[in-house]
């Protein structure tokens, strides 16, 4: 490996490290109390999406999940009312969820 390649690799690592340090700090600006609140919300979102992927009656790819201060917002499209209500139930059953706002539209 020559000096130019080594320098490029070091620069890439430095940029990645800076992004990892900076990006989580930006989340607190969203109106949350702390980095801990952001981590809690990210954990809730991840758990809801994972449970939707595991549930074969819900198309996880068609439903967007966002969490802020324990409130989960579901949006996207469902094939029918059953899929819509199943997605909401999945979200409600996740630990730490305070409220679910279901904005999922049913495809005609």
HELIX and SHEET records of a PDB file:
HELIX    1   1 UNK A    3  UNK A   27  1                                  25    
HELIX    2   2 UNK A   28  UNK A   30  5                                   3    
HELIX    3   3 UNK A   35  UNK A   54  1                                  20    
HELIX    4   4 UNK A   60  UNK A   62  5                                   3    
HELIX    5   5 UNK A   81  UNK A   92  1                                  12    
SHEET    1   A 3 UNK A  63  UNK A  68  0                                        
SHEET    2   A 3 UNK A  71  UNK A  78 -1                                        
SHEET    3   A 3 UNK A  99  UNK A 106  1                                        
END                                                                             
